[in-house]
Amino acid sequence: MNKQIKFTLLALVAATSLALADSDSDVSAKDTKKIVQNNFLETEQKGIKLSGYVDTGYSYNFTGASDGTSRVTGRFGCDSAAKGDFNLYAVKFALEKALTSENKAQAGFRTDVMIGEDANWLADRDNYDVYLTNDEQNSNQLFLEQAYVSIRAPVGNGWDFKVGKFVSILGYEVIERPANMNTTYGLLFNSMPLYYTGVLSSYRFDDYLDAKLGVVNGSNTDNNTTTSGGGDGCAVLAALNVTASGGNANWSNNFQYSSNNDNWNYNDTGDSSTPSAIENSSSGTGYTFIYNSWGNWAPKFADDKLLFAFNALLGTSSINGSYATTVDPSSQPGVTWYGAGAYTKYQFNDWFYLCGRGEYLGGNNMQKMFNTQYGNADYGYSGLSLWEWTLTAGFNVIDNLLIRAEYRLDWGDNSVNNGDTGSSNFNASSGPAHYAGAEIVYSF
C-alpha cells in the first residue's frame, strides 16, 4: 500500500459548494464525490500511519426508573443508561508519525480523535448530570483526546518530549475501551484525570527503569489550574516505572501535584450557585495531590496465558477560600479519596479469554466533590464506600474483530439512584446493581 496520506480539504469542498449554491447550481452526491477525490494534499513523509477502531455494542442495566432516569454510582456515563440501550461507544482515528528507535535528534506527532457516546462524556464532564436520562446518550459528540508534537533530544539514551495535549499518566485503565481488560470503565478510572495540556518528558535509564516529568495546566482543562479564573496555578507530573529483568512484570508509580484547586472532577449539579468543593469556587487557594500505583505480572510458568494486575489510588485536596455555597468555607475540611483494584486474565486459546476485575473506592469528608460523580446525595462531610465486580469473556474469532460479553455487579453507599428526587418514583439504595452487555470492536 502506498504510504502517502491523503488529507481531504474539507474547507475547499465547503467553499466550492457555497459558490455553486450562490449561482443557483445543484451539487449532486456524484459531483461532491468528484470534488473530494480531486482535491487533496499529498505528503511524502514516510512513517505517517492512520489507525483506529469502531466500538459498538448493547448494554442492559437492571435498574432505572420509568421516566428513563438512572444512576449507578461510580459508573461511567453510557455504562449507566437506564434499562436496555444500543451503544455507539466510539469511532476513533489516530494519525501518528512515531519517533524511531534511533538515538538522534528527530520529531514526530500524534493526533487522536473520538466520535461517539463515550466522547460525549469524555469531552466535558460537566455534562454528567446527577440523574442521567437515556436521551443524554449522544453519539454525535467529538472529543480531541490527544494532539501533541513529539521531540527526541540525543542526550544520554535519548530524552523524549511531548508538547501539547496528551492523556493522563495515572491509572491502569485507559480511555480506549478495547485496550482495557473489561468493557465497562472501573471505579478508579472515574476517579482520576483523563488528559492534560502542557509538556511531558520521558527518559529510559536502562531496560529496567524509566521515568517521566511534566508541567501542565491542570487536569481535564485547556486552561490553567485555577479557581474561577483566579490565580495562575499549574500541575506537576512525575512517574517512575520499574520493569522486571525477564520483561514479564512491571510496577508503575505516578504522581500529580496541583498548586491550586484542580479541575479534574465533575462539576456539581450544573448549577453555578452550588459548585463542587474543588471546582468553580469563587476565590481561594488549595492544592490537590494524587498518587497512583499499578502493576502487572505474567508468570512464566503459565506460558503467557495468565496475567495478574493491580491498581491503587490515594488523593487528597486542601481547600481554603470563599465558595458560593451555603456551607461556611472556614468549616470545610480537606477531602481524601482512596481505592484499590485487582485484575486477572486467562487466555484459554488463540480465540477465547476470561477477565475478572474487583474494585473498592472510599473517601472521607466528601463534601460536594463527588456529588455528581458518585450518586445523587449531597454527602456533606460523610464518607464514601463503593464496590464493584466484573467478569468479561473475550472472543477473537476473526482478524481485527473483538467480541466481548460482560456481567458487572455494583454495590455500596447510595449505589442505586433512580428517578428525580422531586418525583414519587425516586429510589436510592445500596444496591446491588446488575449489568450485562456485549461489545463488538473492529480495529484498523
VENLINRA-V369563 format. One record per pair of residues at least 6 apart in sequence whose ideal C-beta (glycine too) atoms are under 8 Angstrom apart, sorted by the first residue. I is the first residue (numbers start at 0). J is the second residue. D is the distance in Angstrom with one decimal. If there is no record, write none. Layout:
<<I:J:D> <I:J:D>>
This chain:
<<2:45:5.9> <2:46:7.7> <2:47:7.2> <3:41:5.5> <3:42:6.5> <3:43:6.6> <4:41:7.9> <4:42:5.7> <4:47:5.1> <4:49:6.6> <4:94:7.6> <5:39:4.4> <5:40:7.2> <5:41:6.6> <6:39:6.2> <6:40:4.6> <6:42:7.7> <7:35:5.6> <7:38:7.4> <7:39:5.7> <8:38:5.1> <8:39:6.4> <8:40:6.5> <11:34:7.7> <11:38:5.2> <12:31:7.0> <12:34:5.4> <12:35:6.1> <12:38:7.0> <15:26:8.0> <15:34:5.7> <16:26:5.5> <16:31:7.3> <19:25:7.7> <19:26:5.0> <20:26:7.4> <44:96:6.6> <46:96:5.3> <46:97:6.8> <46:99:7.6> <46:107:7.8> <47:94:7.0> <47:95:7.2> <47:96:4.7> <48:94:7.5> <48:95:5.7> <48:96:7.6> <48:97:7.6> <49:92:6.8> <49:93:7.2> <49:94:5.4> <50:92:7.9> <50:93:5.0> <50:95:7.5> <50:442:7.6> <50:443:6.4> <51:90:7.2> <51:91:4.4> <51:92:4.4> <51:93:5.5> <51:442:7.4> <51:443:6.0> <52:89:7.6> <52:90:7.7> <52:91:5.4> <52:175:7.7> <52:177:5.9> <52:440:5.5> <52:441:6.3> <52:442:4.3> <52:443:6.8> <53:89:7.9> <53:90:5.2> <53:440:7.1> <53:441:5.1> <54:87:7.9> <54:88:4.2> <54:89:4.9> <54:90:7.5> <54:91:7.5> <54:115:7.3> <54:117:7.9> <54:176:5.7> <54:177:5.9> <54:438:6.8> <54:439:7.8> <54:440:4.8> <55:85:7.7> <55:86:6.4> <55:87:5.2> <55:88:6.3> <55:438:7.4> <55:439:5.7> <55:440:7.9> <56:85:7.7> <56:86:5.3> <56:88:6.6> <56:182:7.1> <56:403:7.9> <56:436:6.0> <56:437:5.3> <56:438:3.7> <56:439:5.9> <57:83:7.1> <57:84:7.2> <57:85:5.3> <57:86:6.8> <57:436:6.2> <57:437:5.3> <58:77:7.4> <58:78:6.7> <58:80:6.5> <58:83:7.4> <58:84:5.5> <58:86:5.9> <58:434:6.8> <58:435:7.6> <58:436:3.9> <59:82:6.7> <59:83:4.6> <59:84:7.5> <59:434:7.1> <59:435:5.1> <59:436:6.5> <60:69:6.1> <60:71:6.4> <60:79:6.7> <60:80:6.4> <60:81:6.2> <60:82:6.3> <60:84:8.0> <60:432:7.0> <60:433:7.5> <60:434:5.5> <61:432:7.1> <61:433:4.1> <61:434:7.2> <61:435:7.8> <62:69:5.8> <62:71:6.2> <62:81:7.1> <62:415:5.3> <62:417:5.8> <62:432:5.1> <62:433:7.6> <63:69:4.1> <63:80:7.9> <63:81:2.8> <63:82:4.6> <63:417:5.8> <64:81:6.8> <64:417:4.1> <64:418:3.7> <64:419:8.0> <64:422:7.8> <64:424:4.8> <64:425:7.5> <64:426:7.1> <65:418:7.9> <65:424:5.8> <66:132:7.4> <66:418:6.4> <66:419:7.0> <66:422:6.9> <66:424:6.7> <67:81:5.3> <67:82:8.0> <67:132:4.9> <67:133:4.6> <67:134:7.1> <68:81:6.4> <68:130:4.5> <68:131:6.5> <68:132:5.1> <68:417:6.2> <68:418:5.4> <68:419:6.1> <69:79:5.9> <69:80:6.5> <69:81:3.4> <69:82:7.6> <69:130:7.9> <69:131:5.6> <69:132:7.8> <69:133:7.8> <69:416:7.9> <69:417:5.6> <70:79:6.2> <70:129:6.8> <70:130:6.0> <70:131:5.7> <70:374:6.4> <70:375:6.0> <70:415:7.6> <70:416:4.0> <70:417:6.9> <71:78:7.7> <71:79:4.8> <71:409:5.5> <71:414:6.7> <71:415:6.2> <71:416:7.9> <71:432:4.6> <71:434:7.5> <72:373:5.1> <72:374:4.0> <72:385:6.0> <72:409:7.0> <72:411:6.8> <72:412:7.4> <72:413:5.7> <72:414:4.8> <72:415:7.3> <72:416:6.7> <73:186:4.6> <73:189:6.1> <73:360:6.4> <73:372:7.8> <73:373:5.7> <73:374:8.0> <73:385:4.9> <73:387:6.7> <73:409:6.4> <73:411:7.7> <73:414:7.6> <74:183:6.9> <74:184:7.6> <74:189:7.6> <74:409:6.7> <74:434:7.8> <75:117:7.8> <75:120:6.5> <75:183:6.9> <75:184:4.2> <75:188:7.3> <75:189:5.9> <76:116:7.3> <76:117:7.6> <76:119:6.7> <76:120:3.5> <76:126:7.8> <76:127:6.3> <76:131:6.9> <76:135:7.7> <76:136:7.7> <77:84:7.4> <77:86:5.6> <77:88:6.8> <77:116:4.3> <77:117:6.5> <77:119:7.5> <77:120:6.9> <77:136:5.5> <78:183:4.6> <78:184:6.5> <78:434:7.2> <79:131:5.6> <80:86:7.8> <80:131:6.9> <80:133:5.4> <80:136:5.7> <81:131:7.4> <81:132:7.5> <81:133:5.6> <81:417:7.3> <82:133:7.7> <84:133:6.4> <84:136:6.5> <86:116:5.6> <86:136:7.3> <87:115:4.8> <87:116:5.9> <87:138:4.2> <88:115:5.5> <88:116:5.8> <88:117:5.0> <88:176:5.8> <88:438:7.4> <89:113:4.8> <89:114:6.9> <89:115:3.9> <89:116:7.5> <89:117:4.7> <89:118:6.3> <89:175:7.8> <89:176:7.0> <90:113:7.1> <90:114:4.8> <90:115:5.7> <91:111:6.8> <91:112:7.1> <91:113:4.9> <91:114:7.9> <91:144:7.9> <91:175:6.8> <92:111:7.4> <92:112:5.1> <93:109:6.8> <93:110:7.1> <93:111:4.8> <93:112:7.9> <94:108:7.9> <94:109:7.3> <94:110:5.0> <95:107:7.1> <95:108:6.9> <95:109:4.2> <95:110:7.5> <96:107:4.1> <96:108:5.6> <96:109:7.7> <97:107:5.6> <97:109:7.5> <97:149:7.6> <98:105:5.7> <98:106:7.8> <98:107:5.1> <98:149:5.6> <98:151:5.2> <98:159:6.7> <99:105:6.6> <102:151:7.6> <102:153:5.4> <102:156:6.5> <102:157:4.4> <103:151:7.3> <103:153:5.3> <104:151:6.6> <104:152:6.6> <104:153:5.5> <105:150:7.7> <105:151:5.0> <106:148:6.5> <106:149:6.6> <106:150:5.1> <106:151:7.4> <107:148:7.5> <107:149:4.5> <108:147:6.9> <108:148:5.3> <108:149:6.4> <109:145:5.9> <109:146:7.6> <109:147:6.1> <109:149:6.7> <110:143:7.8> <110:145:6.6> <110:146:4.7> <111:143:7.6> <111:144:4.0> <111:145:4.2> <111:146:7.5> <112:141:6.8> <112:142:7.2> <112:143:5.9> <112:144:6.8> <113:121:6.9> <113:141:7.6> <113:142:4.5> <113:144:5.6> <113:174:7.8> <114:138:7.5> <114:139:7.4> <114:140:7.0> <114:141:5.6> <114:142:7.5> <115:138:5.1> <115:140:7.2> <116:136:5.2> <116:137:6.6> <116:138:5.0> <116:140:7.6> <117:142:7.6> <117:174:7.8> <117:176:7.0> <118:140:4.4> <118:141:6.1> <118:142:3.5> <119:126:6.7> <119:135:7.7> <119:136:7.2> <119:137:4.5> <119:138:7.4> <119:140:3.9> <119:142:8.0> <120:126:6.5> <120:127:6.3> <121:142:4.8> <121:144:7.3> <121:174:6.5> <121:193:6.3> <122:140:5.8> <122:141:7.1> <122:142:4.2> <122:143:7.9> <124:219:6.4> <124:264:7.5> <124:265:4.5> <124:266:7.0> <124:372:8.0> <125:265:6.8> <125:266:4.1> <125:269:6.6> <126:135:7.4> <127:265:4.8> <127:266:7.6> <127:371:5.3> <127:372:6.9> <128:135:6.9> <128:268:7.5> <128:269:6.4> <128:371:7.1> <129:268:5.7> <129:370:7.0> <129:371:5.5> <129:374:8.0> <129:375:4.7> <129:416:7.9> <130:375:6.5> <130:416:7.4> <130:418:7.4> <130:419:5.7> <143:164:6.9> <144:164:8.0> <144:166:6.5> <144:174:6.1> <144:194:6.8> <145:163:7.6> <145:164:5.7> <145:165:5.2> <145:166:5.9> <145:194:7.2> <146:163:5.3> <146:164:5.0> <147:161:4.6> <147:162:5.9> <147:163:3.2> <147:164:6.0> <147:165:5.1> <148:161:7.5> <148:162:5.0> <148:163:5.8> <149:159:6.6> <149:160:7.0> <149:161:5.7> <149:162:8.0> <150:159:7.1> <150:160:4.6> <150:162:7.0> <151:157:5.5> <151:158:7.0> <151:159:5.2> <151:160:7.7> <152:158:4.5> <152:159:7.9> <152:160:7.3> <155:202:7.1> <156:202:7.1> <156:203:5.6> <156:204:7.0> <156:205:7.7> <157:202:7.7> <157:203:7.3> <158:200:6.5> <158:201:7.9> <158:202:5.3> <159:200:6.8> <159:201:4.9> <159:202:7.3> <160:198:6.4> <160:199:7.1> <160:200:5.0> <160:201:7.9> <161:198:7.1> <161:199:4.5> <161:200:7.8> <161:201:7.9> <161:213:7.9> <162:197:8.0> <162:198:5.3> <163:196:7.0> <164:194:6.2> <164:195:7.2> <164:196:4.8> <164:221:7.6> <165:194:6.7> <165:195:6.3> <165:199:6.1> <166:173:7.0> <166:174:6.1> <166:193:6.9> <166:194:5.3> <167:191:6.4> <167:192:4.5> <167:193:5.6> <167:194:6.0> <167:195:6.7> <167:218:7.4> <168:199:7.3> <168:211:6.0> <168:213:7.6> <168:236:5.7> <168:238:5.1> <168:253:5.1> <168:255:7.8> <169:191:4.7> <169:192:6.1> <169:253:4.8> <169:255:6.4> <169:289:6.4> <169:291:4.3> <170:187:6.7> <170:188:6.0> <170:191:4.8> <170:253:7.9> <170:291:6.0> <170:293:7.1> <170:310:7.0> <171:187:7.6> <171:293:4.0> <171:295:7.9> <171:308:6.2> <171:309:7.7> <171:310:3.9> <171:340:7.3> <171:342:7.3> <172:179:4.9> <172:184:6.3> <172:185:5.7> <172:187:7.3> <172:188:4.4> <172:310:7.4> <173:179:6.4> <174:193:6.4> <176:182:6.2> <176:184:7.5> <176:438:7.3> <176:440:7.7> <177:401:6.0> <177:440:4.5> <177:442:6.9> <180:308:7.7> <180:342:5.5> <180:344:5.6> <180:354:4.1> <180:356:6.5> <180:391:6.5> <181:354:5.9> <181:356:5.3> <181:389:5.0> <181:391:4.6> <181:405:6.3> <181:407:7.9> <182:391:6.1> <182:403:5.3> <182:405:4.6> <182:436:6.0> <182:438:4.7> <183:389:6.4> <183:405:6.5> <183:407:5.6> <183:434:6.9> <183:436:7.3> <185:310:7.6> <185:340:5.9> <185:356:6.2> <185:358:5.2> <185:387:6.9> <185:389:7.6> <186:338:6.2> <186:340:7.3> <186:358:4.6> <186:359:7.6> <186:360:4.3> <186:385:5.8> <186:387:5.6> <187:310:5.5> <187:312:5.3> <187:338:5.1> <187:339:7.9> <187:340:5.4> <187:358:6.0> <187:360:6.5> <189:372:6.4> <190:312:6.1> <190:314:7.2> <190:336:6.2> <190:338:6.4> <190:360:6.2> <190:372:7.8> <191:263:7.5> <191:289:6.8> <191:291:6.5> <191:312:6.6> <192:218:3.5> <192:219:5.8> <192:255:6.9> <192:263:4.5> <192:289:7.5> <193:218:7.4> <193:219:5.4> <194:218:7.8> <194:219:6.3> <195:213:7.4> <195:215:3.7> <195:216:6.9> <195:217:7.4> <195:218:6.5> <195:234:7.1> <195:236:7.2> <196:215:6.1> <196:216:5.0> <196:220:7.4> <196:221:5.3> <197:213:6.1> <197:214:5.4> <197:215:3.0> <197:216:5.8> <197:233:7.6> <197:234:7.8> <198:213:5.8> <198:214:5.7> <198:215:7.4> <199:211:6.1> <199:212:7.6> <199:213:3.6> <199:215:7.5> <199:236:6.5> <200:211:6.8> <200:212:5.4> <200:213:6.4> <201:209:6.6> <201:210:7.0> <201:211:4.7> <202:209:6.6> <202:210:5.7> <202:211:8.0> <203:209:4.1> <204:210:7.3> <206:242:6.8> <206:244:8.0> <206:246:8.0> <207:241:6.4> <207:242:5.2> <207:243:7.6> <207:244:6.6> <208:239:7.5> <208:240:7.4> <208:241:6.0> <208:242:7.5> <209:239:7.9> <209:240:5.1> <209:242:7.8> <210:237:7.6> <210:238:6.4> <210:239:5.1> <210:240:7.3> <211:236:6.7> <211:237:6.7> <211:238:4.0> <211:239:8.0> <212:235:8.0> <212:236:6.9> <212:237:5.5> <212:238:7.9> <213:235:7.3> <213:236:4.0> <213:237:7.7> <214:233:5.8> <214:234:7.5> <214:235:5.9> <214:236:7.5> <215:233:6.7> <215:234:5.1> <215:236:6.4> <216:222:6.0> <216:223:4.7> <216:224:6.1> <216:233:6.5> <216:234:7.2> <217:223:6.3> <217:224:3.0> <217:225:7.4> <217:232:6.8> <217:233:6.9> <217:234:4.9> <217:257:5.8> <217:259:7.9> <217:261:5.3> <217:262:5.5> <217:263:7.3> <218:224:7.6> <218:234:6.6> <218:255:7.3> <218:257:7.2> <218:261:5.3> <218:262:6.1> <218:263:3.3> <219:262:5.9> <219:263:5.5> <220:262:4.6> <222:262:7.9> <223:230:7.9> <223:231:5.8> <223:232:5.9> <223:233:6.2> <224:232:3.9> <224:233:5.7> <224:234:5.4> <224:257:4.9> <224:258:6.6> <224:259:4.9> <224:260:7.3> <224:261:5.4> <224:262:6.7> <225:231:7.2> <225:232:5.5> <225:259:5.7> <225:260:7.3> <225:262:7.7> <226:259:6.4> <226:260:4.7> <226:279:7.5> <226:280:4.7> <226:281:7.4> <226:282:6.4> <226:283:5.8> <226:284:7.5> <226:285:7.8> <226:320:6.7> <227:279:5.8> <227:280:6.4> <227:281:5.7> <227:282:7.2> <229:282:5.7> <229:283:8.0> <230:259:5.1> <230:284:6.9> <232:257:6.4> <232:258:4.4> <232:259:2.8> <232:260:7.6> <233:257:7.5> <233:258:5.8> <234:255:5.8> <234:256:6.6> <234:257:4.2> <234:258:7.2> <234:261:6.6> <234:287:7.9> <235:255:7.3> <235:256:5.0> <235:257:8.0> <235:258:7.8> <236:253:7.7> <236:254:7.0> <236:255:5.5> <237:253:7.5> <237:254:4.5> <237:255:8.0> <238:251:6.6> <238:252:6.7> <238:253:4.5> <238:254:7.0> <239:251:7.6> <239:252:4.9> <240:249:6.1> <240:250:7.2> <240:251:4.5> <240:252:7.5> <241:249:6.4> <241:250:4.8> <241:251:7.8> <242:248:7.4> <242:249:4.5> <243:249:6.7> <243:296:8.0> <245:299:6.7> <247:296:6.8> <247:297:4.6> <247:298:7.3> <247:299:5.9> <248:294:7.0> <248:295:6.7> <248:296:4.2> <248:297:7.1> <249:294:6.1> <249:295:6.5> <250:292:7.4> <250:293:7.9> <250:294:4.1> <251:292:7.0> <251:293:5.4> <251:294:6.4> <252:290:7.6> <252:291:7.8> <252:292:5.2> <253:290:7.3> <253:291:4.5> <253:292:7.3> <253:293:7.9> <254:288:7.8> <254:289:7.2> <254:290:5.6> <254:291:7.8> <255:287:7.5> <255:288:7.2> <255:289:4.5> <256:286:6.9> <256:287:7.5> <256:288:5.2> <257:263:8.0> <257:286:6.1> <257:287:4.2> <257:288:7.6> <258:286:6.3> <259:284:6.1> <259:285:6.6> <259:286:7.1> <260:277:5.4> <260:278:7.0> <260:280:6.2> <260:283:7.2> <260:284:7.3> <260:285:4.5> <260:286:7.9> <260:287:6.9> <260:316:7.4> <260:318:6.9> <260:320:7.9> <261:277:6.2> <261:278:7.8> <261:287:4.0> <261:316:7.3> <262:277:7.5> <262:278:5.2> <263:277:7.5> <263:287:7.0> <263:289:7.9> <264:275:6.0> <264:277:5.4> <264:278:6.1> <264:368:5.9> <264:369:7.2> <264:372:6.2> <265:275:7.2> <265:369:7.9> <265:371:4.4> <265:372:4.5> <266:274:7.0> <266:275:6.0> <266:278:5.9> <266:279:6.5> <266:371:6.5> <267:273:5.4> <267:274:5.4> <267:275:4.3> <267:278:7.8> <267:279:7.8> <267:367:5.2> <267:370:5.2> <267:371:5.9> <268:370:6.7> <268:371:6.4> <271:279:6.8> <271:323:7.2> <272:323:5.8> <273:323:7.4> <273:324:5.9> <273:367:6.9> <274:280:6.1> <274:322:6.7> <274:323:6.1> <274:324:7.2> <274:367:7.6> <275:366:7.8> <275:367:5.1> <275:368:5.4> <275:370:6.6> <275:371:7.5> <276:316:7.7> <276:318:5.8> <276:322:7.2> <276:331:6.6> <276:334:6.3> <276:366:4.1> <276:367:5.3> <276:368:4.7> <277:285:7.6> <277:287:6.8> <277:316:5.8> <277:318:7.2> <277:334:7.3> <277:368:5.6> <280:318:7.7> <280:320:5.6> <280:321:7.4> <280:322:4.6> <280:323:7.4> <281:320:7.6> <281:321:5.6> <281:322:6.3> <281:323:5.1> <282:320:5.2> <282:321:5.1> <283:318:7.1> <283:319:5.5> <283:320:1.2> <283:321:5.9> <283:322:7.1> <283:328:7.2> <284:319:5.6> <284:320:6.1> <285:316:6.1> <285:317:5.2> <285:318:4.4> <285:319:5.6> <285:320:7.0> <286:316:6.8> <286:317:5.5> <287:314:7.1> <287:315:7.5> <287:316:4.5> <288:314:6.9> <288:315:5.3> <288:316:7.4> <289:312:7.3> <289:313:7.3> <289:314:4.4> <290:312:7.4> <290:313:4.8> <290:314:7.5> <291:310:7.5> <291:311:6.9> <291:312:5.3> <291:313:7.9> <292:309:8.0> <292:310:7.8> <292:311:4.7> <293:308:7.0> <293:309:6.3> <293:310:4.5> <293:311:7.0> <294:308:6.7> <294:309:5.8> <295:306:6.1> <295:307:6.6> <295:308:3.9> <295:309:7.8> <295:342:7.8> <296:306:7.4> <296:307:5.0> <296:308:7.5> <297:303:5.8> <297:305:6.6> <297:306:5.0> <297:307:7.8> <298:305:5.8> <298:307:7.7> <303:346:7.4> <304:345:6.1> <304:346:4.5> <304:347:7.5> <305:343:7.7> <305:344:7.4> <305:345:5.5> <305:346:7.7> <306:342:7.7> <306:343:6.9> <306:344:4.4> <306:345:7.8> <307:341:7.8> <307:342:7.2> <307:343:5.6> <308:341:7.4> <308:342:4.0> <308:343:7.5> <308:344:8.0> <309:339:7.1> <309:340:6.8> <309:341:5.5> <309:342:7.2> <310:339:7.0> <310:340:4.3> <310:341:7.9> <310:342:7.3> <310:358:7.8> <311:338:7.3> <311:339:4.8> <311:340:7.6> <312:336:7.4> <312:337:6.2> <312:338:4.8> <312:339:7.4> <312:360:7.9> <313:335:7.8> <313:336:7.9> <313:337:4.9> <314:335:7.0> <314:336:4.8> <314:337:7.2> <315:333:6.2> <315:334:6.9> <315:335:4.8> <315:336:7.9> <316:333:6.3> <316:334:4.7> <316:335:8.0> <316:368:7.6> <317:333:4.8> <318:328:7.8> <318:331:5.5> <318:333:6.7> <318:334:7.1> <319:328:7.6> <320:328:6.1> <321:328:5.5> <322:328:5.1> <322:331:7.5> <324:367:7.2> <326:366:7.6> <331:366:6.3> <332:364:4.6> <332:380:6.5> <333:364:6.5> <334:362:7.1> <334:363:7.4> <334:364:5.4> <334:365:6.5> <334:366:6.1> <334:368:5.3> <335:362:6.1> <335:363:4.7> <335:364:6.7> <336:360:7.1> <336:361:7.1> <336:362:3.8> <336:363:7.9> <336:365:7.6> <336:368:8.0> <336:369:7.5> <336:383:7.2> <337:360:7.6> <337:361:5.6> <337:362:6.9> <338:358:6.5> <338:359:5.7> <338:360:3.8> <338:361:6.5> <339:358:7.2> <339:359:5.8> <340:356:6.4> <340:357:6.6> <340:358:3.9> <340:359:7.5> <341:356:7.2> <341:357:5.3> <341:358:7.8> <342:354:7.0> <342:355:7.0> <342:356:5.1> <343:354:7.0> <343:355:5.0> <344:352:6.0> <344:353:7.1> <344:354:4.5> <344:355:7.8> <345:352:6.3> <345:353:5.5> <346:352:4.5> <347:353:7.3> <349:395:7.0> <350:394:6.1> <350:395:5.0> <350:396:5.4> <351:392:7.4> <351:393:7.1> <351:394:5.8> <351:395:7.8> <352:392:7.5> <352:393:4.8> <353:390:7.2> <353:391:7.2> <353:392:5.6> <353:393:7.6> <354:389:7.9> <354:390:7.4> <354:391:4.4> <354:392:7.9> <354:393:6.8> <355:388:7.7> <355:389:7.0> <355:390:5.5> <355:391:7.6> <356:387:7.7> <356:388:7.1> <356:389:4.4> <356:391:7.7> <357:386:7.8> <357:387:7.3> <357:388:4.9> <357:389:7.7> <358:386:7.0> <358:387:5.2> <358:388:7.9> <359:384:7.7> <359:385:7.1> <359:386:5.5> <360:373:7.9> <360:383:7.0> <360:384:7.8> <360:385:4.6> <360:386:8.0> <361:382:6.6> <361:383:5.7> <361:384:5.1> <361:385:7.4> <362:369:6.9> <362:382:6.2> <362:383:4.0> <363:382:5.4> <364:380:4.9> <364:382:7.9> <365:373:7.8> <365:378:4.0> <365:379:7.8> <365:380:7.3> <365:381:6.4> <365:382:6.9> <365:383:5.2> <366:378:6.9> <366:379:7.1> <366:380:6.4> <367:377:6.2> <367:378:7.5> <369:378:6.7> <369:383:6.4> <370:376:7.6> <370:377:5.7> <370:378:6.9> <373:383:6.1> <373:385:6.8> <373:413:7.8> <374:412:7.4> <374:413:4.0> <374:414:7.4> <374:416:5.5> <374:427:7.8> <375:413:7.0> <375:416:4.4> <375:420:6.7> <375:427:6.8> <376:413:4.9> <376:416:7.6> <376:427:6.8> <382:412:7.6> <383:411:7.9> <383:412:5.9> <384:411:5.1> <384:412:5.0> <385:409:7.2> <385:410:7.8> <385:411:3.8> <385:412:6.6> <385:414:6.6> <386:409:7.1> <386:410:5.4> <386:411:5.1> <387:407:6.4> <387:408:6.7> <387:409:4.6> <387:410:7.8> <388:407:7.2> <388:408:5.0> <389:405:6.4> <389:406:7.2> <389:407:4.4> <389:408:7.7> <390:405:7.0> <390:406:5.1> <390:407:7.8> <391:403:5.7> <391:404:7.2> <391:405:4.5> <392:403:6.6> <392:404:4.9> <392:405:7.5> <393:401:6.5> <393:402:7.3> <393:403:4.9> <394:401:7.4> <394:402:4.3> <394:403:7.2> <395:401:6.0> <395:402:8.0> <396:402:6.8> <399:441:5.9> <399:442:5.0> <399:443:6.6> <400:439:7.3> <400:440:7.2> <400:441:5.5> <401:438:7.6> <401:439:7.4> <401:440:4.3> <401:441:7.9> <401:442:7.3> <402:437:7.4> <402:438:7.2> <402:439:5.5> <402:440:7.9> <403:437:7.0> <403:438:4.5> <403:440:7.7> <404:435:8.0> <404:436:7.4> <404:437:5.1> <404:438:7.8> <405:434:7.5> <405:435:7.1> <405:436:5.1> <405:437:7.5> <405:438:7.3> <406:433:7.6> <406:434:6.9> <406:435:5.4> <407:433:7.5> <407:434:4.0> <407:435:7.8> <407:436:8.0> <408:430:7.9> <408:431:5.5> <408:432:7.2> <408:433:6.0> <408:434:7.5> <409:415:8.0> <409:430:5.8> <409:431:6.7> <409:432:4.4> <409:434:7.4> <410:429:6.0> <410:430:3.5> <410:431:4.4> <410:432:6.9> <411:429:6.1> <411:430:6.7> <412:429:6.4> <413:427:5.5> <413:428:7.8> <413:429:7.1> <414:428:7.0> <414:429:5.4> <414:430:3.7> <414:431:7.4> <414:432:5.7> <415:426:7.0> <415:427:6.8> <415:428:4.9> <415:429:7.5> <415:430:5.2> <415:432:4.9> <416:425:7.9> <416:426:7.4> <416:427:4.9> <417:424:7.2> <417:425:7.0> <417:426:4.8> <417:427:7.9> <418:424:4.2> <418:425:4.0> <418:426:6.0> <419:425:6.2>>
